Amino acid sequence: MRELICIVCPRGCRLKINDKMMVTGNYCKRGETYARNEITKPMRMITSTVVIESKILDRLPVCTDKPIPKEQIFAVMEAINQVVVKAPIKIHDVIIENVLNLGVNIIATRTVEI
Amino acid sequence: MMNYDLVVIGGGSAGLASAISAFDQGVKKILILEKDLYLGGILLQCIHNGFGLTKYKEELTGPEYADRYVNELKIRAIDFKVQTMVLKITPDLQVHFSNARDGYQIVQSKAIIMATGCSERTRGAINIPGDRVPGVLTAGLAQKYLNIDGYLVGKRIFILGSGDIGLIMARRMTLEGATVLGVAEIMPYSNGLSRNIVQCLQDFNIPLFLKHTVKRIIGKHHLEKIVVAEVDDHFNFVSGTEREWEVDTLMLSVGLIPSIPLIENIGVLVNPKTKGPLVDESFMTSIPGLFACGNALHVHDLVDFVSLEAEKTGLAVARYLNDSLKQDYKLLKTQAGKDLLYVLPNTVNLNNLERINFNFRVSRPLYDSYLNIIVNGKLLKKIKKAFMLPAEMESIELATSLLEEGVLEIEVADA
């Protein structure tokens, strides 16, 4: 038995899911799907910054272009923290291609012209 | 002296959306004044995702959301000045500003939109006793230091207040290698979105202490430790529950207040609940031609709603400037009833609109309850709500033909 807070909508139902994948405490059907996915393979988006050499900014905001497995969060952060980029950078430029072979790119979320 | 039809103060989400909307409705000469180096406002430091779900049906980060609006702005003939500080506004709609290039300037405008956002409540606002040491700062400031400037403000962190910025920073500091020991919330429920409780606290095993607050701040040259204790239903400390935490940073996420010092001292009437100006259905304050929207009007939880409100404000400004706002009044005042904190707008001239949105916030979490819409003491409508939370702004739209002159009250009822 595990307890979860559903994040599908702001109601925040307190869900319980047992070993047979039976979900209780959900107000609507979507809570059931959420709980099953969250138990089998929790995925998360990561947003962070990398160092940028630019005339106007010191940090460039970046983001994964797809969710990554939750247990890879700190490994991906470590890869992100190794990077130094140079302006100009355009929004959605790939900063790290296929990070840790996860099939996910780290992309810029801001344009820095100079 | 420069002349404009509309001066927008603030180039964040509210300022950009209201200027674009006013321009598209035919307002010709618009000037945006922004104090920071770039347009985009607070979105630029909110590098996390979750923005745009209502407006764009996709999940964007703050800088991406800002980028869309800045691009929209730049394809229109709208003037803007960055690194520009507005020093004074007068009741006859002059704006005094200064910057390095233009020096001290005065603009005469026909309309002004206050899109100045909000500011964070500080230690002084909640009177935490103890030593006055460095290491105590607001979560939004720590966010700017980390995400824009690249400085981590501390290694061992405690967070007071479970507002969304506090939760987001708990995750962000953890990802960057700091240890977040806990989050204390004085209320019996969190003020943040539930997905932030899950993805920012539970993912990293950060404990949330409900009905707890900081009792004392201790340190000689820098913050050394804090005392956290439980409170009872009347917010008095429960003796024997004190616990010391050795920390180098206490981060505060204890609420936001509209930032409107520019207009408070020229006699604009302020709503004591929202701490923003009183406005009518056109988002116009008690000074004719002076409008307000976004977090300068009332603090929003989602930027999408800031954009939508600002678009309506731009439209209202256009109608004001071409004299199409009705001068004959059919006046409806609004009132917050049981379990409501506030209702906006404060007054409505029913002749001006066919449909009107009332925005409001409840004062405590409510499940399976009803909203009563009462006009002049008579029940107009009863709406069933599965849940309402203080952290989520509520909105209802009504046809003005259903309404009449007098007072509209919204209250929560059990059945």
Chai-1 contact restraints between the chains, C-beta under 6 A:
chainA,res_idxA,chainB,res_idxB,connection_type,confidence,min_distance_angstrom,max_distance_angstrom,comment,restraint_id
A,I5,B,S194,contact,1.0,0.0,6.0,A-B,restraint_1
A,I5,B,V198,contact,1.0,0.0,6.0,A-B,restraint_2
A,I7,B,S194,contact,1.0,0.0,6.0,A-B,restraint_3
A,I7,B,R195,contact,1.0,0.0,6.0,A-B,restraint_4
A,I7,B,V198,contact,1.0,0.0,6.0,A-B,restraint_5
A,P10,B,E392,contact,1.0,0.0,6.0,A-B,restraint_6
A,R11,B,F387,contact,1.0,0.0,6.0,A-B,restraint_7
A,G12,B,S194,contact,1.0,0.0,6.0,A-B,restraint_8
A,M45,B,N49,contact,1.0,0.0,6.0,A-B,restraint_9
A,T47,B,I47,contact,1.0,0.0,6.0,A-B,restraint_10
A,T47,B,H48,contact,1.0,0.0,6.0,A-B,restraint_11
A,T47,B,N49,contact,1.0,0.0,6.0,A-B,restraint_12
A,T47,B,T61,contact,1.0,0.0,6.0,A-B,restraint_13
A,T49,B,N147,contact,1.0,0.0,6.0,A-B,restraint_14
A,D58,B,G150,contact,1.0,0.0,6.0,A-B,restraint_15
A,R59,B,G150,contact,1.0,0.0,6.0,A-B,restraint_16
A,P61,B,I47,contact,1.0,0.0,6.0,A-B,restraint_17
A,P61,B,P63,contact,1.0,0.0,6.0,A-B,restraint_18
A,C63,B,T61,contact,1.0,0.0,6.0,A-B,restraint_19
A,M77,B,L175,contact,1.0,0.0,6.0,A-B,restraint_20
A,I91,B,D67,contact,1.0,0.0,6.0,A-B,restraint_21
A,T109,B,T61,contact,1.0,0.0,6.0,A-B,restraint_22
A,T109,B,P63,contact,1.0,0.0,6.0,A-B,restraint_23
A,T109,B,E64,contact,1.0,0.0,6.0,A-B,restraint_24
A,R110,B,P63,contact,1.0,0.0,6.0,A-B,restraint_25
